[in-house]
Structure formats: C-alpha cells, structure tokens
C-alpha cells in the first residue's frame, strides 16, 4: 500500500503561530484606542442632542464630564483638541487628536482621530 501523508510541518506551524501572534499583539495594542474613540463619539453625540453648548468652556467641561462616563482617559484629549466652530450660524463641535501607542521596541503606532458633530443652538431650544 502506498499511503501519502499530508499536513503542515512543525517549522511551518511555528511560522504560522508567529504571524498570528504578531497580528494578535497588534490587535491587543490597537483595539483599546478604538474603543476609547467610540466612547468619545458617544459623548459627542450625546452633546449634539442637548441645547445650550455654544460656549467653548462649558462645552469642554460638559464633554469631559460625559467622556469620564465612557472611560476615556483624561490624558488622551487635551483642551486644545476640542474646538467649536460656527458653520452657517450653527455651532459645530470638533474633536481632533493624535494618540501614540507603543508597539515593539522603538516602533509606535500613531493614530489620528477626528470627529465633528453639529450642536443644537441655544435658540433652537
């Protein structure tokens, strides 16, 4: 009888494990940053539905309060990353920030997040 074995060798299995481990480590480093960003987006959407966020100082304070419930780290978003611009007379809240995530040795990931939402004006009540 002539039988032929097929399958993966030990060396190939180790290489596959190394590749999967590399991508697994990358996911473990990046996923928390994206979960944090989803918390920022949720806090911004909550602010968009509330009237009276025209003042930048009040808006920053309210946004920081709402982000604390979403487990957003205080050191992630600085006050200068939060801006309110007027577009056609309506206030627009914009949060744009960069986050550096250390990966391996001297390799870092630089993530750039930018989100804008239209706020309800005080007059729109």
PLY file of the C-alpha trace (Angstrom):
ply
format ascii 1.0
element vertex 125
property float x
property float y
property float z
element edge 124
property int vertex1
property int vertex2
end_header
0.00 0.00 0.00
1.25 3.36 -0.93
-0.01 5.98 1.52
0.88 9.61 1.43
0.74 11.88 4.42
-0.27 15.49 4.07
-0.31 18.28 6.56
1.75 21.08 7.99
5.29 20.61 9.20
6.49 21.74 12.61
8.51 24.60 11.11
5.51 25.81 9.09
3.31 25.55 12.19
5.75 27.71 14.18
5.85 30.31 11.39
2.03 30.41 11.27
1.95 30.84 15.07
4.46 33.69 14.87
2.41 35.51 12.22
-0.81 35.02 14.20
0.96 36.14 17.38
2.21 39.29 15.63
-1.28 40.25 14.47
-2.74 39.28 17.85
-0.29 41.59 19.63
-1.10 44.36 17.18
-4.82 43.92 17.87
-4.25 43.92 21.65
-2.42 47.25 21.36
-4.83 48.98 18.94
-8.32 47.82 19.99
-8.38 49.75 23.32
-7.64 53.02 21.47
-10.53 52.44 19.09
-12.86 51.53 21.97
-11.83 54.77 23.66
-12.57 56.66 20.42
-16.04 55.10 20.31
-16.58 56.50 23.82
-15.57 59.96 22.57
-18.01 59.66 19.66
-20.81 58.56 22.00
-20.17 61.51 24.34
-20.13 63.92 21.38
-23.41 62.52 20.05
-24.97 62.98 23.48
-23.86 66.62 23.48
-25.27 67.11 19.98
-28.75 66.31 21.31
-28.56 68.80 24.19
-29.19 72.52 23.67
-27.02 75.30 25.06
-23.47 74.17 24.25
-22.43 77.37 22.45
-19.76 78.42 24.95
-16.42 76.65 24.40
-15.52 76.49 28.10
-18.90 74.99 29.02
-18.74 72.61 26.07
-15.28 71.38 27.08
-16.42 70.86 30.65
-19.59 69.02 29.61
-17.69 66.88 27.11
-15.04 65.96 29.69
-17.81 65.03 32.14
-19.56 62.83 29.56
-16.28 61.23 28.45
-15.49 60.26 32.04
-18.57 58.01 31.95
-17.26 56.45 28.72
-13.89 55.54 30.31
-11.94 57.99 28.17
-8.56 58.72 29.74
-8.10 62.36 30.78
-4.62 62.49 29.26
-5.85 61.40 25.82
-7.77 64.53 24.82
-6.35 67.90 25.76
-8.50 71.06 25.94
-6.88 72.45 22.77
-8.11 69.34 20.88
-11.73 70.43 21.40
-12.99 73.29 19.22
-16.34 74.83 18.40
-16.72 76.47 15.00
-19.73 78.23 13.58
-20.92 76.96 10.22
-23.88 78.84 8.76
-24.62 80.22 12.23
-24.80 76.79 13.87
-22.12 75.59 16.31
-20.09 72.53 15.31
-18.13 70.62 17.94
-14.89 69.12 16.65
-12.52 66.82 18.49
-9.26 66.03 16.70
-6.40 64.31 18.48
-3.46 62.01 17.90
-2.64 59.02 20.05
0.74 57.30 20.10
0.62 53.61 21.01
3.94 51.86 21.72
4.22 48.57 19.89
7.57 46.77 19.84
10.93 48.18 20.94
11.15 51.51 19.06
8.09 51.01 16.84
4.97 53.03 17.69
1.58 53.37 16.08
0.34 56.93 15.52
-3.44 57.05 15.41
-5.25 60.19 14.26
-8.88 60.64 15.28
-11.12 63.44 14.01
-14.85 63.76 14.62
-17.30 66.65 14.18
-20.93 66.93 15.26
-23.41 69.74 14.82
-24.66 71.10 18.13
-28.12 72.39 18.85
-28.02 76.11 19.30
-29.44 77.77 22.39
-32.02 79.47 20.19
-33.13 76.13 18.75
-34.15 75.10 22.32
0 1
1 2
2 3
3 4
4 5
5 6
6 7
7 8
8 9
9 10
10 11
11 12
12 13
13 14
14 15
15 16
16 17
17 18
18 19
19 20
20 21
21 22
22 23
23 24
24 25
25 26
26 27
27 28
28 29
29 30
30 31
31 32
32 33
33 34
34 35
35 36
36 37
37 38
38 39
39 40
40 41
41 42
42 43
43 44
44 45
45 46
46 47
47 48
48 49
49 50
50 51
51 52
52 53
53 54
54 55
55 56
56 57
57 58
58 59
59 60
60 61
61 62
62 63
63 64
64 65
65 66
66 67
67 68
68 69
69 70
70 71
71 72
72 73
73 74
74 75
75 76
76 77
77 78
78 79
79 80
80 81
81 82
82 83
83 84
84 85
85 86
86 87
87 88
88 89
89 90
90 91
91 92
92 93
93 94
94 95
95 96
96 97
97 98
98 99
99 100
100 101
101 102
102 103
103 104
104 105
105 106
106 107
107 108
108 109
109 110
110 111
111 112
112 113
113 114
114 115
115 116
116 117
117 118
118 119
119 120
120 121
121 122
122 123
123 124
